[in-house]
Amino acid sequence: MLEKLKNIASTLPSFPTNSADSAFSVLDKYSVYRIQGDDAESFLQGQLSNDVKQLSDGQRGQLTSYCTPKGRMLALFYLLKADSGYIAILPSVIAENVFKRLQMFIMRSKVEINDLTESYSLLGVHQAENLLNEALVPDSTAYSVASQGDNLSMRIGSQDSRLLLLAKEELAMALTMDESLLVSSDQWQLADIEAGIPNIFAQTQESFVPQMTNLELIDGVNFRKGCYPGQEVVARLHYLGTAKRRMYRLAIEASEMLEINTEVFVEGSEQAIGHIVNAVELSAGHYAALAVLRVEHANNDLLHTDYSSNIKQLELPYSLISESDADSNVGEK
């Protein structure tokens, strides 16, 4: 079933539907891992930027990051609490190496990590209330999770219309039988970009601290939990500094393919002032993108890449001013 969906996904046009239409995106470039065992909660709590213990208090899902000791993100992923343990969803290109690294720190802890990617079909659901039965539509709480048997769904932040769905074969077959309801995974990436939700791919591992990608503004960092790799750097920036780099939403015209981690410049300077975090081609040469930029250059009309000179900044659905930004004038270098 999973292979069939992958084959279907590879033939879908990029944007065959209006964003208000109900549809499924086959997210075949993401992997699903399970972390389970008596010590799973404490293990994850000591490794990730968000408060894993909150998942035991009814929230059940969250966006979180895994950082180096220098506070640079190695991965950004969704974490869900299920009866069988914790479920992590992240891009396949980094998944194996990320969990090999995590495996090194288990030591004598009672923790087991398994790749479940072949056991589930991962679907992005657009306008979910029109496509799923009530049991699989979570309540309106941010990152809330619903389950039906072994099938799990999670709301993307506080968005009403989008869900991640982990579907076993029987449900996946039933939902995707009508191929007219399937749209490209680019549609899902575009929705992430419009929502200001970043991602970390192989090209951008160790490039950004969480605040550079606005992660604390979309509930991806908890500053009251205990230690984790990079916590000192992330906390120092929050309490003592102002983020000198932030992530912005851009419309870009480019003469060549706009790649992840492409450098962004300001006219008159040879030093890059930012990098592309994610990008989707809407039509020939026209891209929607997220980019981490130096704050002082963000509203500059003279931004460009090597292959583009027409870059327009668009609004994000949240404010870029955090509490620490408002109260401090010190920033990361």
N, C-alpha and C positions, 0 to 999 in steps of 0.2 A: 504493500500500500504506500509506504513512504517513498519508494523508488518511483511509483506511478505518479505521485504528486510532484516529485522533483521534475519528472519529464514534462508534466503539464506546465509547471512553473516556468520552465525554460522557453516555452513557446508563447507566453503571454505578452501582449504589447504593454508598454510602460504605463500609459494612463488612459485606459478605455472607459473610465467611468468618472462621473462627478463625485467630488469628495463627500457629498451628502447621500450618496447611494449606499445601500447595504452590500457588503462584499467581503470575501475572504482573500487575504494574501498568504501564499504558502511561503513560510519563512525557512526555507531549506538551507540557508547559509548560517543558521544558528544551531548551537548544540545545547543539550539538556543534560545536566549532571545532578546526581543525588548525593548528599552528604548525610550520613546517618550514624547512629551509635549513641551510647550513653553520654559521651563527652562532646557530641556534635555542636551543641549550643555554645558551650564555653570555648571550644576550639574556634568556631567562626567569630565569636565575640572578640577574640584576641587577634583576629586577622583583618577584619573589615571595618570600613569607615562608619557604617550605620549601626544602630543598636539592635542586635539580633534578638535580644530578650524581649523587645516590643512585639515580636512575632508571636510570642506566647501569651500576649495580652489582648489578642483579638484582631490586631492589624493584619497579621498573617502574610503580607507581602511588602516588599520595599525595593527601592533602587539603592545600590551600594557600590563601593569601589574597593579594590585591592591595590595597595600602594607599596612602593619600595620604602626602605627606611628613610630615604630623602623626601618622601611625600609625593613622589611622581606615580601616576596611575599606571598600573600594569593591566588592569581590567576594570570594566564597568559593567555590572550585570544586575538583572532582577533576581531576587531571592524570595522564594515562597515557602511557607510552612505547610507541610502535608502530613498525613498520618504516618507515612513511611519515612519521614525525615525532611530535610530541607532540599528544595529544588532550585538550582541555579540555571539561568538562561543567558547565554552570551555568544558572541560571534565565533563561529567554528575555527576561523583562522588563528585565533589565539587560545582557544579553549584547552587543548591538550597540554600546551606548555604551562598555562596558568595552573592547572590542577596538578601537574607534575611538581610544580614548585610548592603548592600548598601541601601536597603529600609529604614533602620533606620535613614539614614541621609537625606532623602528627605524633611522631616518636612513640611514646607508650600510651598515648591517649586512645580511648575506645572510639575510634572514628573510622568510617569506611567511606570511600569515594568511588562512585560508579558512573560510567557513561551510559545514560538512558536514551541517547539520541535515536537509536534504532527502534526503541519501544514506543515512541510517541510521534505523532505528526504535530508540528508546531504551526499554528495558524494565527495570523493577525486578523482580528475581526473588526470591520468598519460598520458603524451603526448596528451594534450588536443586538440591541433589544428586538430588532426585526428578524433576527436569524436564529437565535438560541432560545431554548425553553427557559422558563423562569428559574429553574434550579441552577442553571449555569450563568445567570446574570447576577454579578455581585451587587451589593448595595452601593450607595453613592459615596461611601468613604474612600479616600485616596488609597490606592493600592489594595483595596479589599479583594478577597478571594472567594470564589464559590466552587463547589465540587459536586460531582455526581458520579458515584462509583470511583473509578480511577482517573476520571477526566477532571481537569482543573482549569479554571479561568481566573484571570487577574485584571482588574481595572488599571489602565495606564494613568498613574497619578489620580487627579480628580476629574479626568475627562469622562464625560458621560457616554461618548460614542465608541470608544476603542477599548478592546480587550485583547490580551494574549490568551490563547487557548491551547492547552496541552491535551490532545485528543488521542485516545486509543483507536485502533484500526476500525472498529465497528462504527464509532461515532464519526470519525474522519471520512469514511466512505459515504455515510448518509448525508453529511453536510456538503461534500464536494461533488456529489453526483451531478448537480446542475453546474456545468462548467461556465455558464454565463455569469455565475456569481463569483468567479475567481478573477483576481486582478494581480498585476505584477507586485513583487515585493518592493519595487520602487515607490509604489503608492504608500506603503507603510513607512519607508524612509522619509518620504516627503512629509507625512503627518508628524513624524518625529521632529523634523527640521522646523516645521511651522509651530510646534509646541515648545521649541527650544530645548529638546532633550538630546544630549550628546551621546556619542558612543566612542569606544576605544577599539581601534583596529591595529593590526601589526605595525602599520606605518607610524602610529602615534603613541605606541607604548613608551612610557617614561618621558613623555613630552610635557605633560600638564599636571599641576597639582589640582585637586578637586575644585577649588574656588575659581580657577581659570576657566573652567567649563560650566560655571554657575551651579555646581552640584549642590551646594548648601542652600540654594534658593529654591530647589525643587525636591527638598527632603531626602537628599542622598548622603548627608553627613550629619552625625549626631555629636555635638561638642560636650555632652555631659557623660558619655560612656567612658569606659576605661581605655587602657592603652591598646594600640595596634600599630603595625609598621607604618611609619610616617606620621603618627599622631602628633608628635611634638611640633613638626613643621606646619601641619595643617592647623593645629590649635593656635600656634604663635601668630600665624597670619590672621586668624579670626579675632583674637583678643588684642593683638598689638599692632596690627597692620591693616593697610588698605590694599585690596587686589589691584595691582597695576595692569593686569591683563584680565580681560573678560571675554566671554563668548557672545558673538553677535550673529544675527540672522541677515543674510545678504542675498541679493539678486545679482547674478554675474553673467555677463556675456563674454564668451571665450572662443577663440579661434581653434583651439585644440582641447582634447579631453581634460576636464578639470579633475585632478586626482586628489585623493586624501593626502594631507600633509603638504600640499602645494604652498609655497611661500607667498605671502602678501607683502607688497611694498607700498610706500608712499612716494609720490613723485619727488625726485631730487635727492633720494637716499638710496644707497646700494645695500643697506642693511635691512633685512626683513623685519617687519613690525607685527607679523602674525602668521598663522598657518590655518589651512582648511581642515576642519574637523570631520565634516561629512558633506556630501554634495550629491544632487540628483539632477540629471539632465531632463528638463521639461520638454524641450523641443530642440532642434538643431542649434547648438551653440548657446542655449539659454539654460542657466542653472539656478536652482535653489540651493543654498548652502548655509552651513554654520561655520564660523571661523573665530578662533581665539586671536584677539588683537590687543595691542597696547591701548589702554583707555584713552590716552591723549590724542590718538590718531583715529579713533573709531568713527567720528563724524566727518572725516576729511573727504572731500569730493574728488581727491586725486589718488585714491587707492588703485592698485593694479596688481596683476600677477604677470608672469612672463608672457602669457598669451591672452590677457584681457586688460582692457582699459576702462570698461564701463561697469562699475560696481556701485550698487545702490544699497544702502542700509534700510532694512525693514524692521517693523516693531516686533518685539517678543511679547508673549502673553503674560509676562511677569516683570516686575521691576528689577533692575540691576543693582539697586542700592540695598546692601545688607546693613545690619546693625553696626558691624565693625567698620564698614566703609564710611558710614555717616559720622562715626565718632573718632576716627583716626586719620593721620596723614602719612603713616609709614607703610611701605609696601614691599612685596617680594621683588627680587632682582631677576 
